[in-house]
Amino acid sequence: MSSSATLRQVLRARPFALLSSSPINIGSVGPYQVFDRHAKRLQKDRSALREGGARSRTVDYVRDEVADRMIERMVDIKRKFKSVLDVGSGSGHFSKLLEPETTQKVVMLDSSKELLHRDPDDAFEVEVERIHADEESLLSVVEPNSQEAVVSCLSLHWVNDLPGVLVQIKETLQPDGVFLGALFGGDTLFELRTALQLAEMEREGGISPHISPMTDSRDMSNLLGRAGFTLLTVDVDEVKVAYPSMWELMDDLRDMGESNAVIGRRNYIHRNTLAAASAIYKELHGHEDGSVPATFQIIYVIGWKPSPKQPKPLERGTGETNLKEVL
């Protein structure tokens, strides 16, 4: 799939009830608890098990496209690694693209056991190790200063304490180790967000969160710097997909394991509200051919753990050429 719109004709049953959450006392939720991690793990597990994994593989297109763009950035790093740690690997969208010229081994880590083991080892070009663990507790399963490279492809938007997880990633890296990541940005699915909000206001007189809050590129630059990374690179891209209607988009999000997991969310949406949202979606954003677009904004980041070997800028006043002479 490319960033150009791709029309997918998918006809299937559409259940609207969301997964039930784990028992959480809203009054005791900590300052960094935005997402129900238990519900998110259940969503990912069930998506991997649905029809023996066939439905999950059908909706790999967004992650596969982003992984393909990430591997281009990885290849630009002219270094061969003994091992690469893939945090929030899912079924290995990025890991499958690694070749022996880049690394000898990949370690996949994910909170969903079913998704982690969805695809066999022979689908990978390099040796594979799988760790079933929560990304939010990375240092409990990965030794500090043990990794040459850490990657994360579209999983960090579900962690509660993103600054803390970035610090843990930095701590797992060896000096001069690299972190390469891709996250959904704040404009992701803005079409769906606005349609649902307008429909709820019209039909129910209020709104509730249905799409998780996400970061933006400026936030990521600040967070990476605060976590202790250096030599930062942050850039933004988009993947646009066209669907026959809002219903197919919602089906695919469910099969991706990307259903709503915000703490305090409603466990259902009224059918008439969804019907209104579908009509609003098509009216505001629809294409002339009747399809509707969905935008996935992707933030790509690269950061390095500080090391004395890394190049450093000269101190102010040490330049020997006057800029006036150049300009």
LINURDA-V707552 format. One record per backbone hydrogen bond with DSSP energy under -0.5 kcal/mol. NH is the residue of the N-H (numbers start at 1). CO is the residue of the C=O. If there is no record, write none. Layout:
# LINURDA-V707552
nh=NH co=CO
nh=NH co=CO
This chain:
# LINURDA-V707552
nh=8 co=6
nh=8 co=242
nh=9 co=7
nh=10 co=8
nh=12 co=10
nh=18 co=267
nh=24 co=22
nh=26 co=24
nh=28 co=25
nh=29 co=26
nh=33 co=30
nh=34 co=32
nh=36 co=261
nh=37 co=35
nh=40 co=36
nh=41 co=37
nh=42 co=38
nh=43 co=39
nh=44 co=40
nh=45 co=41
nh=46 co=42
nh=47 co=43
nh=48 co=44
nh=49 co=45
nh=50 co=46
nh=52 co=49
nh=53 co=50
nh=54 co=51
nh=55 co=50
nh=56 co=50
nh=57 co=53
nh=58 co=54
nh=59 co=55
nh=59 co=56
nh=60 co=57
nh=62 co=59
nh=64 co=60
nh=65 co=61
nh=66 co=62
nh=67 co=63
nh=68 co=64
nh=69 co=65
nh=70 co=66
nh=71 co=67
nh=72 co=68
nh=73 co=69
nh=74 co=70
nh=75 co=71
nh=76 co=72
nh=77 co=74
nh=78 co=76
nh=79 co=77
nh=81 co=102
nh=84 co=105
nh=85 co=149
nh=86 co=84
nh=86 co=107
nh=87 co=85
nh=87 co=151
nh=88 co=109
nh=89 co=86
nh=89 co=109
nh=92 co=89
nh=93 co=89
nh=96 co=92
nh=97 co=94
nh=98 co=95
nh=102 co=99
nh=103 co=99
nh=104 co=81
nh=105 co=82
nh=106 co=127
nh=107 co=84
nh=108 co=106
nh=108 co=129
nh=109 co=86
nh=110 co=131
nh=113 co=111
nh=116 co=112
nh=117 co=113
nh=118 co=115
nh=123 co=120
nh=124 co=121
nh=127 co=104
nh=129 co=106
nh=131 co=108
nh=133 co=110
nh=133 co=131
nh=137 co=134
nh=138 co=135
nh=140 co=137
nh=141 co=138
nh=142 co=138
nh=145 co=171
nh=146 co=143
nh=146 co=172
nh=147 co=172
nh=150 co=178
nh=151 co=85
nh=152 co=180
nh=154 co=152
nh=154 co=182
nh=158 co=155
nh=159 co=156
nh=162 co=160
nh=165 co=161
nh=166 co=162
nh=167 co=163
nh=168 co=164
nh=169 co=165
nh=170 co=166
nh=171 co=167
nh=172 co=168
nh=173 co=169
nh=174 co=147
nh=176 co=305
nh=177 co=174
nh=178 co=148
nh=179 co=303
nh=180 co=150
nh=181 co=301
nh=182 co=152
nh=183 co=299
nh=185 co=297
nh=186 co=215
nh=188 co=185
nh=189 co=295
nh=190 co=187
nh=193 co=189
nh=194 co=190
nh=195 co=191
nh=196 co=192
nh=197 co=193
nh=198 co=194
nh=199 co=195
nh=200 co=196
nh=201 co=197
nh=202 co=198
nh=203 co=199
nh=204 co=200
nh=205 co=200
nh=205 co=201
nh=206 co=200
nh=215 co=184
nh=220 co=216
nh=221 co=217
nh=222 co=218
nh=223 co=219
nh=224 co=220
nh=225 co=221
nh=226 co=222
nh=227 co=223
nh=228 co=224
nh=228 co=225
nh=229 co=224
nh=230 co=304
nh=233 co=302
nh=235 co=300
nh=237 co=298
nh=239 co=296
nh=240 co=3
nh=241 co=294
nh=242 co=6
nh=243 co=292
nh=244 co=8
nh=249 co=245
nh=250 co=246
nh=251 co=247
nh=252 co=248
nh=253 co=249
nh=254 co=250
nh=255 co=251
nh=256 co=252
nh=257 co=254
nh=258 co=253
nh=263 co=34
nh=265 co=262
nh=274 co=270
nh=275 co=271
nh=276 co=272
nh=277 co=273
nh=278 co=274
nh=279 co=275
nh=280 co=276
nh=281 co=277
nh=282 co=278
nh=283 co=279
nh=284 co=280
nh=285 co=281
nh=286 co=282
nh=287 co=291
nh=290 co=287
nh=292 co=243
nh=293 co=285
nh=294 co=241
nh=296 co=239
nh=297 co=295
nh=298 co=237
nh=299 co=183
nh=300 co=235
nh=300 co=298
nh=301 co=181
nh=302 co=233
nh=303 co=179
nh=304 co=230
nh=305 co=177
nh=306 co=228
nh=310 co=307
nh=318 co=315
nh=325 co=322
nh=326 co=322
nh=327 co=323
